[in-house]
């Protein structure tokens, strides 16, 4: 009887260690997922900022081009050919 008790204890111990290991893995994966989500959010935010900066620059360049005589004389030059 003594022997089977010990076997049972060892089995329980192994099962407990296995469960603990799995729980730790799950927790680690959850942390990784949280980190990745946070990084994705940060990248999205940065992307939106860059997009709007890009629009502002595009508008600025358009305004410069329309104000500059260099870009406006192209029409008359092409007509001369």
Number of C-alpha atoms within 10 A of each C-alpha: 5 6 8 9 10 11 11 11 12 12 12 12 12 12 12 12 12 12 12 12 12 12 12 12 12 12 12 12 12 12 12 12 12 12 12 12 12 12 12 12 12 12 12 12 12 11 12 12 11 12 12 11 12 12 11 12 12 12 12 12 12 12 11 12 13 12 11 11 10 9 11 12 10 10 9 9 9 8 7 6 5
